Amino acid sequence: MHKVLESLKKRRSIRAFKPDPVPRETLRELMDAARWAPSWGNTQPWELVVMGGQTVKQLTADFVEAVAQKVPPNPDIPMPGTFPEQAQNRYLTVAKELFQLLGIAREDKTARQEHMLNMTRAFAAPHIIYVTFQRDFSIPYAMLDMGAMVHGLCLAAYALDLGTCIEAQLALYPDLIRKYLEIPATQKIVVGIALGYPDEKAKINEFRSSREPLDKLVRWVDC
Ligand SMILES: Cc1cc2nc3c(=O)[nH]c(=O)nc-3n(C[C@H](O)[C@H](O)[C@H](O)COP(=O)(O)O)c2cc1C
């Protein structure tokens, strides 16, 4: 199988990382590959911040504090409220299957809360990549461009033996992010991507989300 096809099928979200930082060279190689993503009229709306070290630890500790204090999130990109029914089922299924794998029961609120806090800490990844764009861009197409770039970045990370987890959770408190990263208010923060070397021994990294069967999603017309 061609390597691109293989990477598309084998990449998965990584939710436990080794503490080792990724060398600057490798980070550069990753970001250098990601910038070749397609975009509307080659406008390349993305602006990225790669963070590591103590800054990641301090920022995620602030996130955990905000969650503990029940500070209302105010993400630059609003969270989806509802989904169409089938998608809502997929959303519930992925959480159910992940908790099943981890042996966390439905009623075990403490373990579920701990998972949520772990997510808030970027799963202890040594790096977070913040994805932003200038607010003057027209949102629907800029977001399409962001998606293309983010997926490419995740595939490039996979090719470099790195793990990623795209996390809306890491974008819930833009004011805290701006405190550390000097991202101006004129930039919208889209998502944070947890990045590092996968902890291969962690149970959570065995998780594989499912996909709808091909023929449920694709109609074939005249071909
Ligand atoms: C925009 C976006 C936001 C996401 N936010 C989170 C998040 O906050 N926490 C998390 O654990 N996973 C998050 N994910 C990862 C999805 O849950 C994951 O991509 C999906 O379940 C498919 O699994 P896979 O990535 O392993 O193929 C996010 C993915 C996307 C594209």
The ligand as an SDF file (V2000), in Angstrom:
LIG
                    3D

 31 33  0  0  0  0  0  0  0  0999 V2000
  -11.9030   19.7680   15.7590 C   0  0  0  0  0  0  0  0  0  0  0  0
  -11.5740   18.5750   16.6170 C   0  0  0  0  0  0  0  0  0  0  0  0
  -11.5970   18.7070   18.0020 C   0  0  0  0  0  0  0  0  0  0  0  0
  -11.2710   17.6190   18.8190 C   0  0  0  0  0  0  0  0  0  0  0  0
  -11.2460   17.7850   20.1860 N   0  0  0  0  0  0  0  0  0  0  0  0
  -10.8830   16.7470   20.9850 C   0  0  0  0  0  0  0  0  0  0  0  0
  -10.7730   16.9330   22.4000 C   0  0  0  0  0  0  0  0  0  0  0  0
  -11.0080   18.0210   22.9320 O   0  0  0  0  0  0  0  0  0  0  0  0
  -10.4010   15.8610   23.1420 N   0  0  0  0  0  0  0  0  0  0  0  0
  -10.1140   14.6340   22.5870 C   0  0  0  0  0  0  0  0  0  0  0  0
   -9.7510   13.7040   23.3270 O   0  0  0  0  0  0  0  0  0  0  0  0
  -10.1900   14.4370   21.2430 N   0  0  0  0  0  0  0  0  0  0  0  0
  -10.5680   15.4570   20.4390 C   0  0  0  0  0  0  0  0  0  0  0  0
  -10.6210   15.2890   19.0670 N   0  0  0  0  0  0  0  0  0  0  0  0
  -10.2520   13.9890   18.4920 C   0  0  0  0  0  0  0  0  0  0  0  0
  -11.4840   13.2040   18.0030 C   0  0  0  0  0  0  0  0  0  0  0  0
  -12.1880   12.6880   19.1020 O   0  0  0  0  0  0  0  0  0  0  0  0
  -10.9860   12.0740   17.0820 C   0  0  0  0  0  0  0  0  0  0  0  0
  -10.3570   12.6340   15.9590 O   0  0  0  0  0  0  0  0  0  0  0  0
  -12.1350   11.1810   16.5950 C   0  0  0  0  0  0  0  0  0  0  0  0
  -12.7400   10.5010   17.6710 O   0  0  0  0  0  0  0  0  0  0  0  0
  -11.6200   10.1400   15.5880 C   0  0  0  0  0  0  0  0  0  0  0  0
  -10.5980    9.3480   16.1790 O   0  0  0  0  0  0  0  0  0  0  0  0
   -9.1260    9.2670   15.5770 P   0  0  0  0  0  0  0  0  0  0  0  0
   -8.5490   10.6500   15.5620 O   0  0  0  0  0  0  0  0  0  0  0  0
   -8.3970    8.3610   16.5550 O   0  0  0  0  0  0  0  0  0  0  0  0
   -9.2170    8.6760   14.2140 O   0  0  0  0  0  0  0  0  0  0  0  0
  -10.9400   16.3630   18.2410 C   0  0  0  0  0  0  0  0  0  0  0  0
  -10.9040   16.2460   16.8450 C   0  0  0  0  0  0  0  0  0  0  0  0
  -11.1970   17.3400   16.0350 C   0  0  0  0  0  0  0  0  0  0  0  0
  -11.1110   17.1930   14.5370 C   0  0  0  0  0  0  0  0  0  0  0  0
  1  2  1  0
  2  3  1  0
  2 30  2  0
  3  4  2  0
  4  5  1  0
  4 28  1  0
  5  6  2  0
  6  7  1  0
  6 13  1  0
  7  8  2  0
  7  9  1  0
  9 10  1  0
 10 11  2  0
 10 12  1  0
 12 13  2  0
 13 14  1  0
 14 15  1  0
 14 28  1  0
 15 16  1  0
 16 17  1  0
 16 18  1  0
 18 19  1  0
 18 20  1  0
 20 21  1  0
 20 22  1  0
 22 23  1  0
 23 24  1  0
 24 25  2  0
 24 26  1  0
 24 27  1  0
 28 29  2  0
 29 30  1  0
 30 31  1  0
M  END
$$$$
